[in-house]
């Protein structure tokens, strides 16, 4: 071991730190790092450079990886972080030697990190699997969170959704001798008992989540550290708590589990009373009318029961004016791919047509469902309020 040279520009934050080096061509990677850490009595170190591209894809490697009782974690170069009051970790700032060797900077602990008590403050909505250990927790009282909802193979991009609210991110080390499936099933059963709605789930062992280097993609784009290229299970769910909605993200990997929770207050819709007279006035004046009060669950095409009052008024209009023919046009916000939103908006429009035909006996020849996705916004898609305005159903006179 050798002192880190001051010439590299980051030495000011490395007082007392040591550098461990391992050449990439040794092909030891994690196991070589583990041997070095054990040799020097370390229980926590910081990964600071890039792995061989045949193992991982990405500009830098930001991941928490657990090997037995040694914790490897990526960290920002600019930070000097105290961990449990006994060990410092920092990142190598060298950028010109990423492919020459793997460098780990550590400050030797005055006492074993494992002796320190980890943070046990779990989120009240999601109890961890028995025997799990909290390794990190991050809470933002109000922040934006981009959730992964699968890979669109046709568009070759992620399906995503942006949420805003209180964001809690927990990272757990899994107990030994427990499989990904066992841990995942326990979480799944517990969530279903709470009445959550599963919005998306995937199994990376069957390549359901995303093609290629899924681990690097999820870590860098969505802060999901647990799922690897070959294994891991992921679920995105919603829990309606009356005045509040909680969105849950669980990612279970071989060694650790991510639990992310986004809590948001329900927006006051401020829905105006819809009536046939208002529908008629707007249609006659401008040739189209936005139908307030049509509701769908996130990323779904099925009408929600609370849409009935609005459908009642549309049916009254059609019964009053027997010669009226309409395009029923669905609109979405810009979350997700264009192809996905075009399909979603058309599916929603056709659900409205189907309901008018089945429940109100409106002649289907008078109605035609179409979708234009996000192509005709009426507000910015940069805010939740704007996105809510863009998600709408419009009647257009034919």
Order of alpha helices (4+ residues) and beta strands (2+ residues): beta-beta-alpha-beta-beta-beta-beta-beta-beta-beta-beta-alpha-beta-alpha-beta-beta-beta-alpha-beta-alpha-beta-alpha-beta-alpha-beta
